[in-house]
Amino acid sequence: MALGVTDLRKGTVFAFEGEPYRVVEYAQKVMGRGGSIVNVTIKHLRDGKVLQKTFKGNEQLDSVDLSYTNVQYLYNDGSKFYFMDNESYEQIELPQDVVAEQSGYLKEGDTVKAMKLDGHAVSIEIAKNVYLKVTYTEDVVKGDTTSNVMKDATLETGIAVKVPAFIKQDDVISVDTETGAYRERKK
């Protein structure tokens, strides 16, 4: 199946020059007389290389036949991330640079979706929002409790996010995995 360049959106997977890529950023610019161009940042699914490409509005791209399976995150050794297929119990390895952007939202034992191309895992997809425990944050200054005051918090996976002043150490919060933004405190 062919995709028009206007079908591309963030997260869309397609074939370019015979290789599988995922759209990381997308911007469409409409030109005069109905023409348009699409600027995309794309990431190679197998090796993690990132490219900037510009397509004309009438270009066609090939779609990629993907399958998805649930996998459990086991651990990483600094260069690879290891997962276990929940159905076949097969162990899957993915390079650090393929998982890098999402690694701050992964805890051992989490279930995520593995994206498979030709039967081999090439990437993972994590939930849009994840709950993580706050392991460190500054105490709020007495009287400084307005809701728009933000402070830094370190989460159990090691990432830092901005949180409202009322968040305390050991609170569990929801984080948007696309933007890294605080969403809410778990009740």
BELGI-V30161 format. One record per residue. N is the residue number from 1. RES is the residue in one letter. SS is DSSP state (@ for helix, = for strand, . for the rest). PHI is phi in whole degrees, 0 to 359 (none if undefined). BURIAL is + if it has 9 or more other ideal C-beta (glycine too) atoms within 8 Angstrom, else -. Layout:
n,res,ss,phi,burial
N,RES,SS,PHI,BURIAL
N,RES,SS,PHI,BURIAL
//
This chain:
n,res,ss,phi,burial
1,M,.,none,-
2,A,=,266,-
3,L,=,248,+
4,G,=,280,+
5,V,@,295,+
6,T,@,283,-
7,D,@,279,-
8,L,.,290,+
9,R,.,217,-
10,K,.,302,-
11,G,.,96,-
12,T,.,294,+
13,V,=,252,+
14,F,=,210,+
15,A,=,260,+
16,F,=,228,+
17,E,.,54,-
18,G,.,80,-
19,E,=,244,+
20,P,=,277,+
21,Y,=,228,+
22,R,=,241,+
23,V,=,285,+
24,V,=,263,+
25,E,=,223,-
26,Y,=,220,+
27,A,=,214,-
28,Q,=,251,+
29,K,=,237,-
30,V,=,273,-
31,M,.,263,-
32,G,@,297,-
33,R,@,60,-
34,G,@,83,-
35,G,.,282,+
36,S,=,210,+
37,I,=,233,+
38,V,=,237,+
39,N,=,259,+
40,V,=,228,+
41,T,=,255,+
42,I,=,238,+
43,K,=,239,+
44,H,=,295,+
45,L,.,287,+
46,R,.,271,-
47,D,.,248,-
48,G,.,81,+
49,K,.,293,-
50,V,=,250,+
51,L,=,233,+
52,Q,=,256,-
53,K,=,227,+
54,T,=,236,-
55,F,=,243,+
56,K,=,278,+
57,G,.,302,+
58,N,.,261,-
59,E,.,288,-
60,Q,=,245,-
61,L,=,237,+
62,D,=,273,+
63,S,=,280,+
64,V,.,241,+
65,D,.,274,-
66,L,=,249,-
67,S,=,231,-
68,Y,=,233,+
69,T,=,217,+
70,N,=,282,+
71,V,=,228,+
72,Q,=,253,+
73,Y,=,285,+
74,L,=,262,-
75,Y,=,190,-
76,N,=,227,+
77,D,.,251,-
78,G,.,98,-
79,S,.,239,-
80,K,=,223,+
81,F,=,253,+
82,Y,=,244,+
83,F,=,228,+
84,M,=,238,+
85,D,=,296,+
86,N,.,291,+
87,E,.,261,-
88,S,.,265,-
89,Y,.,63,-
90,E,.,287,-
91,Q,=,271,+
92,I,=,243,+
93,E,=,248,-
94,L,=,230,+
95,P,=,296,+
96,Q,@,308,+
97,D,@,290,-
98,V,@,281,+
99,V,@,262,+
100,A,@,316,-
101,E,@,297,-
102,Q,@,261,+
103,S,@,298,+
104,G,@,290,+
105,Y,@,249,+
106,L,.,257,+
107,K,.,243,-
108,E,.,304,-
109,G,.,95,-
110,D,.,295,+
111,T,=,260,-
112,V,=,228,+
113,K,=,262,+
114,A,=,265,+
115,M,=,270,+
116,K,=,248,+
117,L,=,236,+
118,D,.,54,-
119,G,.,82,-
120,H,=,246,-
121,A,=,293,+
122,V,=,240,+
123,S,=,193,+
124,I,=,234,+
125,E,=,236,-
126,I,.,257,+
127,A,.,298,-
128,K,.,297,-
129,N,=,228,+
130,V,=,230,+
131,Y,=,262,-
132,L,=,226,+
133,K,=,274,-
134,V,=,280,+
135,T,=,263,-
136,Y,=,204,-
137,T,=,201,+
138,E,.,292,-
139,D,.,288,-
140,V,.,282,+
141,V,.,284,-
142,K,.,304,-
143,G,.,92,-
144,D,.,261,-
145,T,.,243,-
146,T,.,294,-
147,S,.,290,-
148,N,.,266,-
149,V,.,279,+
150,M,=,249,-
151,K,=,221,+
152,D,=,280,+
153,A,=,221,+
154,T,=,260,+
155,L,=,259,+
156,E,.,301,-
157,T,.,270,+
158,G,.,101,-
159,I,.,280,+
160,A,=,248,-
161,V,=,225,+
162,K,=,273,-
163,V,=,229,+
164,P,=,296,+
165,A,.,300,+
166,F,.,282,-
167,I,.,286,+
168,K,.,242,-
169,Q,.,302,-
170,D,.,78,-
171,D,.,291,+
172,V,=,253,-
173,I,=,236,+
174,S,=,265,+
175,V,=,236,+
176,D,=,285,+
177,T,.,284,+
178,E,.,278,-
179,T,.,252,-
180,G,.,77,+
181,A,.,269,-
182,Y,=,297,+
183,R,=,250,-
184,E,=,195,-
185,R,=,269,+
186,K,.,289,-
187,K,.,276,-
//
